[in-house]
Amino acid sequence: MERVDMNEMSLEEREHMMEQSKLLFKFNHTEPMTEEYFSILNELLDGNIGENSTIATPFAGAALDKIKLGNNVFINNNCLAMARGGITIEDDVMIAGNVQLLSNNHDEYERQVLTCEEIVIKKGAWIGAGASILPGVTVGKYAIVGAGAIVTKDVPDYAVVVGIPAKVVKTLDKDKFPE
């Protein structure tokens, strides 16, 4: 787990945060699916975006240059991506509207200190509307996270999880998915 003390950020780090905020504003106010839109998205993610992947606006978050998107990823509108700990989303992932990807949290006693752990969403996973994925969680290959679930622990490959906290309710037939 990485710890980041926001009080000890350098001037360069603060300026980078401001530039990211401005770029995010510009992205959210650009005509969707245009060359300019994809250019801004590519810059926002520091080039870490695969082919045929996109994020629908509005989009919100911080440290967005720590997100890595594979190929054929679709993230629907109103996604909140707090990416200080890193967020890796592999190929063919679908993320519904109003999802929160939270790779950082605040220390309980030192609120200006962020505790950061990477989120990994593996190939072919599907995250349902309004779900929240918490720091350090890996969502397995072709897994499904049900709408509104709060995922606090790793989700196995091919599992379907629902609820608060999310629990496995079903395992999908892996033979029905391409390898």
Backbone bond lengths (Angstrom), bond angles and torsions (degrees), N, CA, C in turn:
res aa  C-N    CA-C-N  psi(-1)  N-CA   C-N-CA  omega(-1)  CA-C   N-CA-C  phi
1 M - - - 1.456 - - 1.533 108.10 -
2 E 1.302 115.09 129.69 1.459 120.94 176.47 1.530 109.09 -92.17
3 R 1.316 115.56 144.31 1.462 121.20 175.86 1.526 108.11 -118.29
4 V 1.322 116.14 131.10 1.461 121.81 -179.78 1.517 108.23 -121.96
5 D 1.326 116.55 118.64 1.468 121.41 177.72 1.524 107.99 -90.07
6 M 1.320 116.05 109.60 1.468 121.55 -177.32 1.530 111.89 -63.49
7 N 1.341 117.54 -24.10 1.460 121.02 177.82 1.527 112.52 -72.60
8 E 1.325 116.72 -19.05 1.459 120.68 -176.60 1.523 113.20 -104.92
9 M 1.325 116.94 16.33 1.460 120.06 179.62 1.524 110.09 -69.50
10 S 1.313 115.39 140.60 1.462 120.33 178.53 1.522 110.14 -75.03
11 L 1.317 116.00 164.35 1.458 121.51 176.62 1.527 109.51 -59.33
12 E 1.318 116.79 -40.29 1.463 121.59 179.42 1.538 110.84 -62.11
13 E 1.336 116.88 -41.71 1.467 121.03 178.76 1.534 110.87 -66.11
14 R 1.320 116.74 -39.33 1.477 119.88 178.24 1.526 111.25 -66.81
15 E 1.321 116.40 -40.01 1.469 120.56 177.97 1.526 110.71 -64.45
16 H 1.331 116.25 -39.20 1.465 120.59 177.73 1.536 110.33 -62.54
17 M 1.334 117.13 -41.92 1.470 121.23 177.17 1.527 110.74 -60.30
18 M 1.320 116.76 -41.99 1.472 120.78 179.72 1.528 110.75 -65.10
19 E 1.336 116.80 -42.53 1.465 120.75 178.94 1.529 110.28 -63.49
20 Q 1.318 117.43 -40.94 1.464 121.13 177.20 1.537 110.54 -62.47
21 S 1.328 117.20 -40.97 1.468 121.00 178.79 1.520 111.10 -62.15
22 K 1.313 116.29 -42.34 1.475 120.64 178.85 1.528 110.91 -65.93
23 L 1.316 116.30 -41.64 1.456 121.11 179.30 1.530 110.76 -65.30
24 L 1.330 116.82 -39.79 1.458 121.11 177.53 1.529 110.43 -63.27
25 F 1.317 116.87 -42.76 1.474 120.88 176.73 1.525 109.79 -58.92
26 K 1.315 116.46 -46.34 1.464 121.64 -179.28 1.536 110.38 -61.86
27 F 1.330 116.76 -43.98 1.466 121.55 177.98 1.522 110.81 -57.80
28 N 1.329 116.84 -46.76 1.463 121.75 -177.87 1.529 113.30 -69.07
29 H 1.337 117.71 -12.45 1.466 121.47 -178.36 1.524 112.42 -119.25
30 T 1.331 115.70 23.19 1.458 121.70 177.71 1.520 108.87 -109.71
31 E 1.334 116.16 143.96 1.462 119.79 179.31 1.528 109.80 -55.88
32 P 1.342 117.12 126.06 1.464 120.45 -176.82 1.529 113.25 -63.30
33 M 1.326 114.12 152.44 1.459 124.04 172.58 1.530 114.36 60.47
34 T 1.323 115.78 25.46 1.464 120.49 175.16 1.523 109.09 -102.04
35 E 1.311 116.37 169.06 1.459 120.71 177.07 1.528 110.91 -59.10
36 E 1.344 116.61 -40.93 1.468 120.78 178.50 1.525 111.24 -62.64
37 Y 1.326 116.33 -42.28 1.464 122.83 179.09 1.526 111.08 -57.20
38 F 1.333 116.38 -50.52 1.465 120.45 -178.72 1.523 112.02 -69.40
39 S 1.321 116.73 -31.03 1.466 120.88 176.80 1.532 110.67 -65.70
40 I 1.329 116.05 -44.83 1.471 120.57 179.02 1.527 110.14 -65.95
41 L 1.337 117.47 -42.31 1.464 121.41 178.75 1.532 110.18 -60.40
42 N 1.311 117.18 -43.72 1.455 121.77 178.72 1.533 110.74 -60.75
43 E 1.331 116.33 -41.89 1.471 120.31 178.28 1.529 111.02 -67.53
44 L 1.329 116.43 -41.95 1.456 122.11 -179.80 1.539 111.08 -59.04
45 L 1.341 116.45 -38.92 1.466 121.64 -179.02 1.524 111.51 -93.98
46 D 1.311 117.24 12.25 1.465 122.95 177.32 1.529 111.72 55.15
47 G 1.337 115.75 36.62 1.461 121.33 176.91 1.517 114.44 79.66
48 N 1.328 118.50 2.60 1.479 122.56 -176.51 1.525 111.75 -88.49
49 I 1.333 116.31 54.50 1.458 120.42 -178.85 1.516 109.47 -133.80
50 G 1.331 115.27 128.54 1.454 121.21 -179.17 1.515 112.26 -78.68
51 E 1.322 114.73 176.59 1.459 121.49 -179.63 1.518 111.07 -67.60
52 N 1.333 114.46 143.52 1.460 122.78 174.86 1.532 112.44 59.41
53 S 1.326 116.83 32.51 1.473 121.40 177.35 1.512 109.35 -112.70
54 T 1.324 115.92 146.89 1.456 119.12 178.94 1.523 111.48 -154.23
55 I 1.316 113.37 163.06 1.459 122.83 176.07 1.520 106.79 -126.78
56 A 1.326 117.19 126.04 1.460 121.83 177.96 1.522 109.55 -81.42
57 T 1.311 115.42 145.25 1.462 120.82 177.10 1.526 109.75 -90.46
58 P 1.319 117.64 157.16 1.455 125.84 -2.11 1.531 112.05 -74.39
59 F 1.314 113.81 151.57 1.452 123.83 -178.85 1.518 106.66 -129.63
60 A 1.325 118.08 142.05 1.466 120.89 -178.25 1.517 109.57 -139.53
61 G 1.331 115.61 159.53 1.447 119.49 175.50 1.505 112.93 151.84
62 A 1.327 115.10 -166.04 1.461 122.09 -178.95 1.524 109.03 -146.70
63 A 1.315 115.80 155.51 1.474 123.46 -179.22 1.524 110.09 54.94
64 L 1.313 116.64 41.86 1.462 121.95 -173.76 1.522 112.90 -65.96
65 D 1.313 117.40 -17.72 1.459 120.36 175.88 1.529 111.94 -73.00
66 K 1.344 117.24 -2.65 1.469 121.61 177.00 1.529 111.25 -99.97
67 I 1.342 115.75 13.56 1.464 121.76 175.89 1.522 107.90 -97.41
68 K 1.343 115.12 138.47 1.467 121.14 175.24 1.518 107.58 -125.38
69 L 1.333 116.07 119.16 1.467 121.27 178.86 1.520 110.03 -107.66
70 G 1.329 116.83 133.05 1.455 122.02 174.07 1.519 110.53 -77.84
71 N 1.320 115.86 -161.50 1.468 122.66 179.01 1.525 110.47 -83.70
72 N 1.327 115.54 148.29 1.475 122.65 174.05 1.526 113.06 58.65
73 V 1.322 115.92 40.17 1.468 121.29 177.18 1.529 108.02 -97.35
74 F 1.320 116.44 133.95 1.459 120.74 174.27 1.516 109.02 -123.78
75 I 1.329 115.69 124.11 1.461 122.21 175.90 1.523 106.68 -116.65
76 N 1.324 116.78 117.97 1.454 121.02 -177.05 1.532 111.08 -77.96
77 N 1.315 115.62 178.94 1.470 121.26 -170.41 1.530 113.64 -68.29
78 N 1.316 113.24 160.53 1.470 124.47 178.17 1.523 113.88 65.11
79 C 1.318 117.21 28.84 1.465 120.25 175.95 1.529 108.52 -77.50
80 L 1.321 116.08 136.98 1.459 122.94 172.49 1.514 107.01 -110.26
81 A 1.330 116.23 118.09 1.469 121.31 -178.16 1.524 109.35 -120.41
82 M 1.318 116.45 97.17 1.461 121.65 174.79 1.524 105.81 -90.06
83 A 1.333 115.76 98.54 1.463 121.30 -163.32 1.523 115.03 -106.24
84 R 1.300 119.33 16.54 1.470 121.58 -177.62 1.539 111.49 -54.24
85 G 1.327 117.72 -35.56 1.455 121.38 179.55 1.517 113.87 -85.28
86 G 1.317 116.51 -6.43 1.456 122.28 -178.15 1.517 111.17 96.83
87 I 1.322 115.16 139.35 1.465 121.96 175.69 1.524 106.71 -134.69
88 T 1.325 116.42 119.90 1.453 121.74 176.74 1.518 108.03 -114.09
89 I 1.332 115.50 124.90 1.458 121.97 179.88 1.527 106.74 -122.01
90 E 1.324 115.67 114.51 1.456 120.76 -175.91 1.532 111.44 -78.51
91 D 1.329 116.68 -178.97 1.467 123.87 -175.90 1.527 112.80 -58.58
92 D 1.342 114.18 148.93 1.472 123.80 169.24 1.533 114.27 63.32
93 V 1.320 116.83 29.12 1.467 121.26 178.32 1.522 109.77 -90.57
94 M 1.334 115.94 140.19 1.463 122.19 173.86 1.525 108.07 -116.98
95 I 1.333 115.22 130.53 1.460 121.06 177.92 1.522 107.45 -124.92
96 A 1.313 116.21 120.46 1.462 122.43 -177.00 1.534 111.15 -75.00
97 G 1.317 115.85 178.17 1.458 122.04 -178.71 1.524 112.93 -67.36
98 N 1.317 114.85 153.33 1.464 123.88 173.82 1.534 114.35 63.85
99 V 1.317 116.99 28.31 1.463 120.87 178.46 1.520 109.62 -87.37
100 Q 1.335 115.79 144.12 1.463 121.98 176.01 1.521 109.18 -113.84
101 L 1.339 115.69 124.55 1.460 122.82 175.60 1.522 105.87 -111.76
102 L 1.319 117.21 105.34 1.463 122.34 -168.62 1.526 110.67 -116.11
103 S 1.336 116.84 90.57 1.463 120.24 -177.54 1.524 112.44 -88.57
104 N 1.304 117.13 2.41 1.461 119.85 175.99 1.520 110.15 -139.26
105 N 1.327 113.89 156.56 1.454 122.39 179.30 1.526 107.07 -142.35
106 H 1.292 117.94 174.30 1.466 121.38 177.60 1.521 109.88 -101.22
107 D 1.314 116.70 142.28 1.460 121.66 173.42 1.531 108.16 -60.83
108 E 1.311 117.00 141.22 1.470 120.31 -176.47 1.515 113.50 -64.12
109 Y 1.340 116.42 -29.70 1.462 120.45 -174.35 1.520 112.73 -107.06
110 E 1.313 116.58 -31.29 1.469 121.39 178.59 1.519 107.34 -115.21
111 R 1.306 116.65 86.75 1.465 122.41 -169.63 1.525 114.34 -63.87
112 Q 1.330 117.98 -20.59 1.459 120.84 176.76 1.531 111.94 -83.94
113 V 1.321 116.78 -0.53 1.464 121.31 177.40 1.530 108.13 -100.51
114 L 1.342 114.80 125.31 1.455 120.81 176.80 1.523 109.34 -95.53
115 T 1.320 116.12 134.72 1.461 121.35 172.13 1.529 105.97 -101.30
116 C 1.323 116.35 126.25 1.462 121.27 -168.74 1.523 111.66 -124.89
117 E 1.337 115.92 130.93 1.460 122.55 175.91 1.523 108.42 -143.11
118 E 1.327 115.83 134.88 1.466 121.42 -175.28 1.524 112.39 -63.67
119 I 1.323 114.69 143.91 1.459 123.60 169.30 1.519 106.37 -102.75
120 V 1.344 116.60 134.90 1.466 121.52 174.95 1.521 107.71 -125.96
121 I 1.333 115.17 127.76 1.464 121.10 175.47 1.524 106.06 -116.93
122 K 1.322 115.65 113.78 1.467 121.33 -171.59 1.530 112.88 -82.20
123 K 1.303 113.43 167.61 1.467 123.86 -175.14 1.526 113.06 -44.24
124 G 1.343 114.06 130.57 1.450 121.23 171.35 1.514 116.17 74.69
125 A 1.333 118.05 5.38 1.470 119.76 179.81 1.532 109.98 -68.97
126 W 1.322 114.50 157.74 1.463 121.78 179.39 1.522 106.83 -132.72
127 I 1.336 115.29 120.49 1.462 121.56 -179.34 1.530 107.52 -105.76
128 G 1.320 117.30 119.42 1.459 122.48 -175.96 1.526 113.43 -75.41
129 A 1.311 115.10 162.49 1.466 123.41 -176.30 1.524 112.05 -54.08
130 G 1.325 115.06 133.92 1.456 121.06 174.11 1.516 115.39 74.65
131 A 1.309 118.46 6.67 1.468 120.83 179.05 1.527 110.36 -73.35
132 S 1.318 116.18 155.48 1.464 122.71 175.65 1.519 108.33 -125.05
133 I 1.342 115.79 128.84 1.457 122.03 177.22 1.520 105.98 -109.84
134 L 1.331 117.55 122.29 1.459 122.41 -173.34 1.528 112.10 -93.90
135 P 1.341 117.15 167.25 1.466 121.65 -175.14 1.523 113.71 -53.48
136 G 1.340 114.77 138.29 1.452 121.29 174.05 1.510 115.81 82.99
137 V 1.328 117.80 0.61 1.461 121.49 -176.03 1.531 110.91 -84.12
138 T 1.335 115.36 139.65 1.458 122.45 168.70 1.522 107.43 -113.33
139 V 1.331 115.83 127.05 1.459 121.88 175.30 1.525 105.77 -99.44
140 G 1.324 116.65 122.11 1.455 122.84 -172.45 1.512 115.35 -68.36
141 K 1.323 114.20 169.66 1.453 124.06 -179.28 1.530 109.86 -59.14
142 Y 1.320 115.96 128.58 1.468 125.45 177.97 1.528 113.46 58.47
143 A 1.310 117.87 16.22 1.466 121.16 177.01 1.525 110.05 -71.09
144 I 1.310 115.64 159.02 1.464 122.50 175.81 1.521 107.98 -123.32
145 V 1.331 115.40 128.46 1.462 122.12 173.16 1.525 106.23 -104.71
146 G 1.322 117.25 116.79 1.453 122.13 -177.00 1.524 112.89 -65.81
147 A 1.324 114.96 155.36 1.461 121.86 179.67 1.524 110.48 -53.87
148 G 1.322 115.53 134.52 1.455 121.85 175.45 1.521 115.34 77.18
149 A 1.316 118.03 -0.26 1.468 120.42 -179.00 1.528 110.37 -68.83
150 I 1.319 115.36 149.40 1.465 121.23 172.18 1.525 106.10 -115.29
151 V 1.345 114.36 112.70 1.456 120.84 -172.51 1.521 109.33 -97.00
152 T 1.332 115.14 112.14 1.465 121.97 -176.65 1.528 112.48 -106.99
153 K 1.348 116.72 -13.79 1.470 122.12 -177.32 1.520 108.60 -135.64
154 D 1.331 115.50 160.66 1.460 120.59 179.58 1.523 111.45 -55.13
155 V 1.336 114.18 145.34 1.462 122.27 177.77 1.529 107.22 -107.19
156 P 1.337 118.57 123.89 1.469 120.25 -179.35 1.530 112.10 -64.29
157 D 1.329 116.57 158.42 1.462 121.61 172.18 1.522 109.04 -53.35
158 Y 1.335 116.88 139.37 1.471 125.52 173.76 1.532 114.25 66.43
159 A 1.324 117.85 8.56 1.469 120.07 -179.75 1.524 110.72 -84.77
160 V 1.323 115.86 152.18 1.459 123.06 170.01 1.523 105.44 -111.53
161 V 1.350 116.35 123.40 1.460 120.56 179.09 1.521 109.82 -119.89
162 V 1.322 115.53 144.90 1.460 121.88 177.41 1.518 108.71 -143.36
163 G 1.335 115.32 162.17 1.456 120.58 170.10 1.506 115.91 96.17
164 I 1.351 112.61 -177.73 1.461 122.09 -178.68 1.528 107.50 -132.37
165 P 1.321 118.28 109.05 1.465 127.06 -9.19 1.526 109.92 -71.05
166 A 1.327 116.38 158.18 1.468 121.56 -177.09 1.524 111.08 -62.09
167 K 1.331 114.82 136.36 1.467 121.39 177.79 1.534 108.52 -133.17
168 V 1.329 116.34 148.62 1.459 121.61 178.66 1.531 109.15 -68.50
169 V 1.344 116.16 127.95 1.465 121.12 177.24 1.519 111.93 -116.68
170 K 1.351 115.81 -12.14 1.456 118.85 -176.82 1.528 107.97 -164.38
171 T 1.321 116.04 152.66 1.458 121.40 171.51 1.519 107.97 -119.56
172 L 1.329 115.91 127.79 1.457 121.58 -178.76 1.527 111.20 -77.47
173 D 1.325 116.35 155.31 1.460 123.12 178.33 1.524 108.91 -75.63
174 K 1.335 117.41 108.12 1.466 121.14 -175.14 1.524 112.22 -65.05
175 D 1.332 118.10 -21.45 1.463 120.85 179.05 1.526 112.82 -70.30
176 K 1.315 117.24 -12.13 1.467 120.98 179.74 1.527 112.54 -89.96
177 F 1.349 117.14 1.89 1.460 121.80 -179.55 1.531 109.59 -114.69
178 P 1.330 116.45 147.40 1.470 118.47 176.35 1.518 110.22 -67.45
179 E 1.305 117.74 147.67 1.468 121.05 178.24 1.468 109.51 -90.80
